[in-house]
Amino acid sequence: MTLFVLIPLLPLLASLILLFGGRRWGENSHRIGIPAIGLSFGLSVAAFIEVLRNGPFTISLYRLFQAGTLSIDLTLFVDQLTVLLLLLVTGVSGIVHVYSSRYMIGESRYNRFFAVIALFTFSMILLVMSGNLLMLLISWEVMGICSYLLISHAAERPSAGRAATKAFLVNAIADVGLSFGIILTFYTFGTLDIQTILAQAEGMQNHTLNILGWMGLELHIYPLTVIPFFLFMGAMGKSAQIPFHVWLPFAMEAPTPVSALIHAATMVNAGPFLLVRLSPLIILSPSAMTFIAIIGATTAVFAGIVSLTQSDIKKILAYSTISQIGFMVMACGLGAFVVAVFHLLAHGFYKAFYFLSTGNTLRAVEQNLGHGHGEHPVPEGKGILFGGAMLLALIPPLVLFSGSYEHLWEVTGFASASIGFKVIGLITVFVASQYLFKGVTSLFNHGPKTYWPASGQHTLEMQSVRPKLLNGSILAVFFLVTFCAGGLMILFWNWFAGFLAPALNLPGVTVSEKAIEHGFPFWLVISLGVAVAGWVYAYSKQIRSQHEASTAKPRSSQLYILFWNKGYFDEIYDAYVVTPTIRFAHWLWRNVDIKVINHFILSIATYSVYFAGWLWRFMDIRIIDRFIHSIGTYSVYFAGRLWRIVDIRWLDQNVGKVTEQVAAGQLLQEMEARTIKHQILVMIFWLVAMTSLLYFLV
């Protein structure tokens, strides 16, 4: 089991090697990142097989903190949910690394890019493998820092810097709620271990906390009702849900590989993952579940409509991601956590492919438009096209309402999930029937067409094939492939629901196959009728005259302008949040910083100089200098007295006794000895004087 520690460790080591290696790696940096992510993906596949065979397992790393009964252990928890996300994160990240090795050639920050993107991958891997909320919060914040560095990769562009700052600030505000949620969770359960919290959650429903007890006041709350709101606030920021969605469209300033990684495998998927991971705790708060469903549905509808009104491909992709994540969040709010995970995985792989292939697709479209001249389609076989569109429109109802897809919604046992499935399913059938009608009639009526020669060239092969036969054959193949794919999806949904349900750890959930409904298939008939209604609506729109279509001016509609301007969220934030905040900051700078703080510091400095001058004049000159001068004066006076009394008298007495026969050398030696004695006496005096002075001062 310890081998699976390398899944997050390898990207981290690759990032550190590239970081400390500096520019020496140059354009060979991908030779470090790609093998590391590739090995992580291989180990993720091995972890998936291990969980499939033996179930979840825990890897204990080390004890980070212990004080009394409180201990925080850093652990990795790997279950069914973890391995599914690991396959998505490491798989998409590996593809992005390979794609980046060619896409980023010539970049001056080539080494820095691969170092940060490896750290970005590590943070998401650690997030999905976290066994406690502390590790989850750390990886959550590291991911935010990496997103800032990657979005601002092209630092020479002011727009990239502003986009990175916007993403960082919006997520930082939302992360405040997540931090409060984790603190309140720890205060409630006394632990940060996720599995322990989920196991104790059901028994803590009636538990109350006095959050103002430290102030001597009484304010009791039910923490299990409040905690999901705080945790969801963090998820709203990372997953770009209203009103924290404004950062994601601007994040498209990042290079294409970064956008693919943010939209498909990391960052935006962190919110739904957090809700699914803590689902046993979140379902205990019905008000929080309702709030989550409302926010998710509002975001999904709003962002979906906005994406339809945009002309910039980057904004279309960004709002498409916001809309899809909104559907996942709504599914979590309805209790359909299995559907949310399935949608997350499907959207992740699809959006990664879409981002990485968009550039090549646009280039190919430009080339085809450049050569598209002299073509004249032959409008034949419309009856077959309309009939084929009708048959294809009936496939979604059969797949959704007679297959096992509904089991993905009902596996958690929530009535709201069942109702939500029926409403969303019928809307999906109605919209899908319109798109299928439009797609079939536009693709097969203008796509595989017979061409009249434009410059004397003959196309015998195309002229020999009748349009009705060609369109009918293609529709038949298309119908057969779609039907087979639907059958395979039904089998996959059965397996997926049974595989993921144990990871949810929800009370009262059984992992049984969906029972076969007996009696009249009411909802199947309703869905088939909705599909036919969608087909009729699309047909009526197509046969409408060109004059009626041209007289409809969507840009004159105020509603269209509202969504075209993205609901004016950015303008509202600029007018009511950003601009007032900047003005308030300027006011604080002028009135508080300059007039108060600077004046206070200047006053302290001025009075400090005055006080130092007073100390110099009064203490140093009048007291210390006078004291030292007095000591020096009395020392000289005392030394003179000693010289006159001791030295002269003693010297005169000895000179009288000295005979004239004493040699001059002997007299000099005796004088030298007396001089040494004099110096010793002076030193002894000063030692006694200084010792007495220090004793007096102390």
Secondary structure, DSSP 8 states (H G I E B T S, - for coil): -GGGGHHHHHHHHHHHHHHHHGGGSGGGTHHHHHHHHHHHHHHHHHHHHHHHHH--EEEEEEEEEEETTEEEEEEEEE-HHHHHHHHHHHHHHHHHHHHHHHHTTT-TTHHHHHHHHHHHHHHHHHHHHBSBHHHHHHHHHHHHHHHHHHHTSSTTSHHHHHHHHHHHHHHHHHHHHHHHHHHHHHHHHS--BHHHHHHHHGGGTT--EETTGGGT---EE-HHHHHHHHHHHHHHHHTT-TTS-THHHHGGGS-HHHHHHHHHTSGGGHHHHHHHHTHHHHTT-HHHHHHHHHHHHHHHHHHHHHHHH--SHHHHHHHHHHHHHHHHHHHHHHT-HHHHHHHHHHHHHHHHHHHHHHHHHHHHHHHHHHH--S-------HHHHHHHHHHHHTHHHHHHHSSSHHHHHHTT--HHHHHHHHHHHHHHHHHHHHHHHHHHHHHHHHSS-----SSS---HHHHTS-HHHHHHHHHHHHHHHHHHHHHHHHHHHHHHHHHHHHHH--TT----------S--HHHHHHHHHHHHHHHHHHHHHSS-HHHHHH--GGG-HHHHHHHTGGGHHHHHIIIIIHHHHHHHHHIIIIIIIIIIIHHHHHHHHHHHHHHHHIIIIIIIIIIIHHHHHHHHHHHHHHHHHIIIIIIHHHHHHHHHS-TTS-HHHHHHHHHHHHHHHHHHHHHHHHHHHHHHHHHH-
